[in-house]
Amino acid sequence: MENFIDIEKYKNIPGFTVITAAVSGVNDNRDISFIAELPLFIVFYGDYATTEKMRELRKKHKLSHMTHIHTLDNVHFSYKSLILRTLNENPFRSKQFAWIDPKIQRDSETYTIQTVSNILRMIDVIDSAQGKFRAYIVRGGVYDNVQISEKLFVFGEMVGRIVFDKMNNSQTSRVLFSKEVREILPIVFSYGQESDILDNFVSPNKNLMAIYHSIQLPFLDNGNNQDAYLCSNSFVSKLLSDENEAHSPYFVDCLFKHYVAAYYVSPPDAIEYVNIIRCLRNESADFEKSYQMNAGLYDSQLEYVKYL
């Protein structure tokens, strides 16, 4: 295959490259088929069997012209090194890239090729101009009891080079949570359970209370108000508009904990949420009932708003 593809012929295709890899014994035909159907520019790495399968399937789907395949001699690779290699070679001259673990499709039977394509198109529009690095935080790990999922990243070319060069010699979570990286690079986090990654990668849409319990609370409990605020701020407005979530017994506490994090990070937002909590107490008997279960704590803490 030639070094560079004439992408001017494909102006209606998102301008990013998907980087992925699959090897025999780790990945099965479902994984390879899933990737093979994506109507996107793809750089694929694998052993002889998986690369031959990918060639066959991309040809079947008439997508060979959007495919760059590497057969690896050593399949004990780091995905980070493959990403750096792709950034250096950049066969489709992309400015925006996505790393996708083919096993991502195993998390939910509802994911379709169109689902993934649409998500990446949306991210391309949202992030490409700023060249951001978007990652997904899930429960578990040693950093405030959370960690970075390694199944999906989306990143601009320049920020990707810096981040993956640092990651290549360190743990993913350590790098992306480091103050050094976050102060100089546009890192954007999404949040949720591992099984909800494609539902929540662009913005939280599913299992919002699970994000509160498993991610926002650990941040807050460890005194990480900045990340606690960023996490709850990503979903709390949607929580307010979701009638099902509004009946959750944790709804009041979720709004209260957002106020607590905002108090230290965004005082205007803290003031706004005190007013929202007070309005909901007057408007909803269910909300007031839940509030009264811990009214002593809520009342005493909400009073501190007068110092902002």
Steps between C-alpha positions, in 0.01 A plus 500: 500500500625851423628712785230765479139468394340772289241596760367781283292229334323430829386840624183366662693268730602630846857624488636271769677167500391207716795303641437145618662159541396136532693177545409132490415351837401838646253625244237299318320546168234717663763753600656509154164512321389788718801710405492391136154645446583850623471740202802694624873527433663216691859408585495137615774299672501124552658163435485321165158341562325816624647727235399261222150486646485879515611533137235251395221676689595855402509388137158339543361828638672699223710685756850389397585853383439625856720239665867482593612162641818398682592137568709487817786255556464537877142500628605588855456869434392809690201674346670826594796421274261419213328834546833685491602307189174597329541865596845496343389327180153660478404335167170691474653833604251534782493767769270300727536138616313236698634189669233226519548167675306251281365333814297813570210348306473216753374735770155539351296321239334832413812657351490518123747612239288809449511571873878510502523696175254762623679536833833557331346747254357696793834505679670609178275806491527570874873457554693522175540877489643506851711187457382360833572166660183320611512205739248302706514458878363184662490360852806329650870566518730680739429860398208605721361148437449573130697424185513574129340250265741393227226397257444838336695826464443786258773759453648766279832428333725729707346432841501127419874503433571663836263284704589161348870576510459549875269197528743275317718495809235527769148398603214653305314624808816643657569712190148629437433582865834674546495871575789554259303368201163652588639848551647523152280274285126505414397175670125424498353222710178305452361282778306178553508127536722302263191346339358848426804640325339560161182636658686747720817585311371820341285595802336307785177335386473177694515390866561851630466398863768236444735782392414684820561199726803345333691805373384833641481383862848340502645825366320698770587255778867535410485879509533533122243778464613598151433160347190447713360823359594422141337158533169612652487807277502269198171334596316699769301720259380188318413346836273795573308445177461123544174419678607144575822609667315772694321230699826334605560508876851628421381794290517756782841380611631514145400867466642572844836338418517701177452813710781389735746449212391822328549696824877457463525507122218714357327722760237636254393143427483424873267797551284386207461149641407624845216688330406192298488284814283757679262526206465122474420479871204731441387337176538127569364314801721200415809721488413660833443160659843381385657828615356462850673164540832688530377854557744579782803445278348668195382808690831557675706462184276701270526791742863542401385638165467842665879520516542474124 
